[in-house]
Amino acid sequence: MNVKHYVWGVLLIVLLAMSGCNTLEGAGQDVEKAGEKIEEAAD
């Protein structure tokens, strides 16, 4: 897969994830929760 397709795929995923959040604050909370899950998995 070339780089252009990869970039568009990542952009699409980010946009879909952001559409689940109504606000930037909601996006921050989602990122925080994801970080907590990663920390829990690392323990």
C-alpha positions in Angstrom: 0.0 0.0 0.0 1.5 3.3 -0.9 1.9 6.2 1.6 -1.0 8.2 0.1 -3.5 5.5 0.9 -2.1 5.0 4.4 -2.4 8.8 5.1 -6.0 8.8 3.9 -6.8 5.7 6.0 -5.4 7.3 9.1 -7.3 10.5 8.4 -10.5 8.6 7.9 -10.1 6.8 11.2 -9.3 10.0 13.1 -12.4 11.7 11.6 -14.6 8.8 12.5 -13.3 8.8 16.0 -13.8 12.5 16.3 -17.3 12.3 15.1 -18.1 10.1 18.1 -17.1 13.1 20.3 -19.4 16.1 20.4 -16.7 18.4 21.7 -13.0 18.8 21.9 -13.4 18.2 25.6 -15.1 14.9 24.8 -12.1 14.0 22.6 -9.7 14.7 25.4 -11.7 12.5 27.7 -11.6 9.7 25.2 -7.9 10.0 24.8 -7.5 10.0 28.6 -9.6 6.8 28.9 -7.6 5.1 26.2 -4.4 6.0 28.0 -5.7 4.6 31.3 -6.6 1.3 29.5 -3.1 1.1 28.1 -1.6 1.7 31.5 -3.8 -1.0 33.0 -2.8 -3.4 30.3 0.9 -2.7 31.0 0.6 -3.5 34.7 
